[in-house]
């Protein structure tokens, strides 16, 4: 196993501190599922199942064994081993596969990119739903702890969500220190509440037998799919667990799961089943009714804090995913703010924050209750998990070198479970599940249009570009006037003269004595090694071709890398160099089809609203010259 934090395995204080931190960030979503998951097993059309107390044992068994099989076995012991140089998540996994295929001499597998984009798009949809359902389900505890305030649940949830998204601009570093202790108290609390109920009704321990869950599905086969959809709510957060691999490493995540999270969740789900065995009417809010009356209001406050933390983890994940997608060329550049001087991973993306805030608040207002939101929740996560299992097959083959039968057998086992949950959640499509699918489809369409437009633009510019050799011939003739200093021209891949350089020659009729033709590329790995970060080729006549390589999790600080990595003979000084950038406007050609016109129009809109390359590459604004051009696509 390639665990970037394995070197700390013997350093117990460090391991314990990392494990404690992982509790708050990694397990917030999984940890708040008891607020609504067990209740949904006996709601709606299958609410009558609660009349048979054996069904309560069966539902608890299904949840417990789903946690053991999907989270413990699938994700913690298999999927977490698929790290891309320490980074996890579906986009990092697709980049790992593509990089491995190319290293083995194969062609870039574009279908793997499509799977990665689909999974990423679904996570954006999940980022809208998770804050809404987590916060609303926690605030709904007021119906039990303070009934007089019950009708204020929606306004209070809206206020909390508005505050949550507002503070994102300040970064999560300081607040993040509170995440671990609060979530630890949360897990201890829900574990103790469940244990008390189990002690009162020890017969519920029969749920620890997998046969109880299987017999429940067989006995109530008419309700099997809706039941599985409800059980799946207990698994939301698996993908977030994988995405946070790069922050903590596999060992602290496993330690936190088996020592704290899993025991607390199992005890709480068994406790809710035990409570309902004695009092079926408690189904209206089994989680909060586990607590003595005097503790229900403090429990509501603690649940709200835990829900906020669970939401925070997913929001931060959406920000990180956006920066990775921009680096990989799947989205246009948007403004990314780095909220910590010490941690590159702490980012804030205003555009994404506004989108998630508006969507989450509208969802709370529109659906009104967490039970209604549960109808829309789950389909996007189950589909993402199925995509991860499909990508696992390719990763096991090209990265681990597994044989076809071995990879196929393990993948089939994963997909059998994922397929069952996906089929169950597909029943929700007409009850709100269409919403995350529409959102994910829209996001993926924009990504594909951006990739398609960039490729079309590159082909269009390359077709009319001037080969570098032609420019060198003119320079040797001395027909171009040279001025002192260094000019950096941002260039695409290939051996052509950048459009900005041609425009500068056309309008100013001069060229600097030192010219750097700079191409910035993103690798299929989170970080570039020191030896592969810069490639330099001296072309003669003062021309240098430079390629900078960054990982998809890195910040492209162009001046800094040029200063530290370029040979001294180039005499590069960041504060004195002039950076020339092309800024194109786009038109649609007369021969374009109707579909192409729509795609090109959307591409032009995204390009027009993208943030400037000056900020993205961290160029000194006072040293940047932008030269415009109109390109017909």
SULFENVEN-V337355 format. One record per helix or strand. SS is the DSSP state (hx for helix, st for strand). FROM is the first residue (numbers start at 0). LEN is the number of residues. Records with the same first field share a line. If there is no record, write none. Layout:
SS = FROM-LEN ; FROM-LEN
This chain:
hx = 5-3 ; 11-15 ; 27-8 ; 36-4 ; 43-8 ; 52-25 ; 78-3 ; 89-14 ; 109-30 ; 141-4 ; 146-24 ; 172-28 ; 201-7 ; 209-10 ; 220-15 ; 237-6 ; 244-4 ; 249-29 ; 279-5 ; 285-4 ; 292-35 ; 349-18 ; 369-5 ; 378-20 ; 403-23 ; 428-3 ; 432-32 ; 467-10 ; 498-10 ; 529-3 ; 557-8 ; 567-3 ; 593-16 ; 612-4 ; 620-3
st = 83-1 ; 86-1 ; 336-2 ; 346-2 ; 466-1 ; 480-10 ; 495-1 ; 509-13 ; 533-7 ; 542-8 ; 577-10 ; 623-9
